[in-house]
Amino acid sequence: MLWDLHSLTAVFPVVVLDGVPRTVWLEDSATPGTIVANFTVQCANSSFTANVIQKNISPMTSFFNQPNILSDGNYQVSLGPSAALDAKQVSLYVLTYSAHCAGESDEFQLFIRVTPADKLECSSRSGIGRVPLQVPEDITPGTYIYRLVLKRRGTSMLNFAIENTSLPFEITPDGIVRAPAAGFSHEQASKVAHGNLQAQKEEFILFSSCYRESSVTKSISENTGPLQEIIQVRASGENVLYQIISPSTNYFTIVPETGVIKNTYNLDLKRNPSLAETQLLVKAYNKLHPSDCATIMVNITVKQNNLEGPLCSPAVFVTNIPETIPIGRTLLTLSCNDPEDGNSSLHYQMEDAQSPLYSFQMEGPNLQVNTTLDCDSAVMASLSFQYRAAILVRDNGSPPRTTRVPVLVTVSPVNEYAPECLQRFFSVPENAGFGEVFGNASGTDRDYPFNNIEYSILGAEAGAPTLFYIGRRTGQLHVLGPGPLDYEEKKAYHLTISLKDLDNDANPNIQMTTLCNITINVQDMNDNRPVCDPPFYERSIYSTQARTISVVQLACTDKDERSELIYNIVGGNTNGRFRMDGNRLFPNTFSYNHDGIFDPLTFELLVQVTDSHSIPRFSTTAVILVHVIPWTTTVPTTTTTTTTVPKEPIILHKTEEYWAPDPWFVVVITLTGVLLLSALGLLFWQFCWRKTPGEMSKPLLQNKEAPLDPSLTFCRAKGLERNYIMAEEPSKKKGKESTEVLSLPHQFDGRAQDPVTGQYYLFDSSTGARRWV
């Protein structure tokens, strides 16, 4: 009856065995098909039928058939067709069977003891009549014809004889059939001889004529298995065979040809204590002359073998501890005892192959922490935070036996460290675009998983949360909104960043937070154009104004702090009469020579103001309108002074009317206008070639007194250009009257030098006439 310790109720077996023998004895002469055992196996519940199968045979062999079902629940075990038992080779077979009933199973064993048969048995070659032989009549006398082979030898000496004595053959004591010593006669040719060979036992006393030698001793360990070679005895001579004379034992056997003594069964001193000391008397004899023999005493000592190691509780140790457990803390106290010798002392040590090494140590039966069990390392992460080791418990038996107690310690992470900030100052260009990354505020965390931090912006100055964004898991700082930053308005922002670690503790609710105050400096970039106030200037100067006196100073500024304003005249500077020095406009020397260069009286200067030499750069244009009043530099020969009476400016009004004619009309009008303008141009060209020199001087004098109205600048400039061309072109067709007037010395009262060409000329201050010297 079995007892279930959990329910404390009786549990009955489901398989009932009846008639199963514990041990079956078989002679090794048993033939295939021999019945080994009969037994009955039934299920406790009669509604089910038992099923028996052969599970294992030790040692492995095919000599035994599967259980044969004779009837319901009745089984029979027999020898297989290949069975050839030999007690000298294997003296014990263990057959293990498994019985199944309604999903439940039970195992039982059948022990087969093989004993040597005390009878002779010839091999299949025995019997001349069974194996026909042909012998030539002229065979050499005494020639070997046939040899009798015994499948199974007896334990006594053998005598061989031919039953049919009329046969001419001879047989030796070894069972060798030979041709007759006189040979065969002619009459015996083509005859068939039938005869049986007999081998008879012959009992006799061996001790009377054998020589007794000294003894030998051999010590072996128990439970080493059957057919283990124990000792080999040797005798000198020819045709030597060996035999165990006494005692009659089934535990030891000797190989007749070699003298090797083996055990036929497993030597277990617990089951058979008498095997501790055994004396075997072994005889060696000449198989051709059995009386020629010798004996020796073999003393076999079976030593108790320490087969079982210590038994420990628990057999496997598995635990879970936090990584902050202190060094020296006891995790386990083993309870071990030695079943072979309960009073023997046990030794405890850690197995060398710890992972990681030296994590634990043994103090007697106590398992202690030897090093810091740290989860915050990549090595422990690769080991799934599990420490593996084994405790070896060794007894003092012979040989010493050890028991291995596996240890598996899982270390739970503990959130030990708060996140740390790495960088607190950042810079961002003021022209940074939307979403642009300008820094990384990520921190570090020494707890595994490393740097597993969540980021957020907590506190900030007004407007800052809408200007910046931080990546929740990356810590990268981004700019929000297109062009939100302006260095000229705000140069720095101060934010508070929250760093919270995640999944660093076995309890997910245990987290640590660190606050970092960071500063974001806005970098000044060239992103504003210069501004001139006012953008338009108008000045009037005399043509004789000194070159060191500025005409005007531009008032231009740029919001960008690092900008450097550069001023250049890009338009309206006819003949290069003005120059810029910084933001100041200075004049050069003017020329108003009717016979040479005649500068405009009004200059519309375009001054480009640029804020940088490199890219990016921005610029603006200021307009300076300068009216130049010609002032003649003279060397007077008299004290006559001249007075210039300025004329009133003429104001012109232009009215534009909008008219949208049909397309065909526009084409006709355009073509007509082109033809008309071509005709007028040709007429004007002809008219200019026919004018006299006297008539050419009139427009020159008339235009000299032209008004200085700014609104007439364009018209005046064209007139001056025309007069300049007419004055510069020397006329080869001057009339007589003109020559006489210019040649009079009293008409020129001054001498001057042209500032451009450097050539001297004479002039009349009253008429304005000039003549080159």
Buried (B, 14 or more C-beta within 10 A) or exposed (E): EEEEEEEEEEEEEBBBBEEBBEEBEBBBBBEEEBEBBBBBBBBBEEEBBBBBEBBEBBEEBEBBBEBEBEEEBBBBBBBBEEBBBEBBBBBBBEBEBBBBBBEBBBEBBBEBBBBBBEEBBBEEEBBBEEEEEEBEEEBEEEEEBBEBEBEBBBEBBBEBEBEEEEBBBBBEBEBBBBBBEEBBEEEEEEEEBEBEBBBEEEEEEBEEEBEEBEBBEBEBBBBBEBBBEBBBBEBEEEEBBBBBBEEEBBBBBBBBEBBBBBBBBBBBBEEBEEBBEBEBBBBBBBBEEBEBBBBBBBBBEBEBBBBEBBEBEEEEBEEEBEBBBEEEEEBBEBEBBBEBEEEBEBBBEBBEEBEBEEBBBBEEBEBBBBEEBBBBEEEBEEBEBEBBBBBBBBBBBEEEBBBBBBBBBEBBBBBBBBBBBEEEEBEBBBBBEEEEEBBBBBBEBBBBBBBBBBBEBEEBEEEBBEBBBBBEEBBBBBBEEEEBBBBBEBBEBEBBBBBBBBEBBBEEEEBBBBEBEBEBEBBBBBBBBBEBEEBEBBBEBEBBBEEEEBBBEBEBBBBBEEBEBBBEBEEBBBBEBBEBEEBBBBBBBBBBBBBBBBBBBBBBBBBBBBBBEEEEBBBBEBBBBBBBBBBBEEEEEEEEEEEEEEEEEEEEEEEEEEEEEEEEEEEEEEEEEEEEEEEEEEEEEEEEEEEEBEEBBEBBEEBBEBBBBBBBBEEBBEBBEBBBEBBEEEEEEBEEEBEEBBEEEEBBBBBBEBBBEEEEBBBBBEEBBBBEE
